[in-house]
Amino acid sequence: MTRTANYVVAYEATDRGNDAIELGVALARLTGAELRICLVLPHSTVAPSRLRASGSDFEALLEQQGLEWLVGAAARVPAGIVATTHLIWADAVSDGLLRAVTEFDSDRIVVGASRHGIRGRYTIGSVANALLHASPVPVALAPHGYLAPAQLSRITCAIGTRPGWSTLLDSLLAFTAGLTVDVRFLTLVEVDSRRTQHGESTPALEAARTAESTAHLESVLEYFTTRAPAPGTITTEVAVGENVESAVEAIEWRAEEVAFVGSSRLAQPTTIFLGITAHRMLNALPVPLIVVPTGASARLAR
């Protein structure tokens, strides 16, 4: 029997929760995965004083409200996508979501940006930050105000030259298996004219780093194309800027696109730790970002 992938969607009755649903819908349309929409409520034995209720009565009221919120969440999922709703009690939202991943044998967690972010950009909230330090499965981050396109058409894999990049490609291979979607491999070259080293001119340093990145992308392309049929058009691109943010802003991004990055080398095996480059990418990235755990045993699924 073929296993159907599923994604835990971190829901709350806010714009951030709606952003997460929109990204879950976009990914489900592409892969055929099911959605597990999870609302995590805190354990509480003390009711707010204005309610004049016992702890148990307060939890009952909170549960009723949570179930109503989940009805509204389910209504946001278009026809044709299988989605279930789940109310979870936990001491911390991230703990409840990670428990749901285990319970549902899920393939990734989908979470929205902080409610304080600029539209189309990211501000990492406490829940997303906790997941990015502890999740054993990929975490998909939705920018503020995200709306699911009719169909995702391209995946951009931002990949560096340091060891460990094959884990990210293995995850991408698993994600794109059987799909018709374009793939772009991207490296970012940071050349700050104010901080060139050893007396090199900025053009010379830029040319050297671009050549190094281009050669690396040829190895990446060979690794990817020899392990799976081409899922669509495959391209490579080197983005150059005075910093990571300007390099990201210098290239074209589709509205119907998601980006892939790997974890920092500081991450423990099969967990995520978002490195400084990925953090800086988020300051300029206008599309959803999927962060893949480090380590050869990281889960390779949609």
FENKALIN-V781994 format. One record per run of one state. SS is the DSSP state (2 for helix, 1 for strand, 0 for the rest). FROM is the first residue (numbers start at 1). TO is the last residue. Records with the same first field share a line. If there is no record, write none. Layout:
# FENKALIN-V781994
SS->FROM-TO  FROM-TO
This chain:
# FENKALIN-V781994
0->1-5  12-14  32-33  43-48  52-54  76-82  91-92  105-107  113-125  135-137  143-153  159-164  177-181  191-201  226-233  242-243  250-256  263-275  283-287  293-302
1->6-11  34-42  83-90  108-112  138-142  154-158  182-190  234-241  257-262  288-292
2->15-31  49-51  55-75  93-104  126-134  165-176  202-225  244-249  276-282
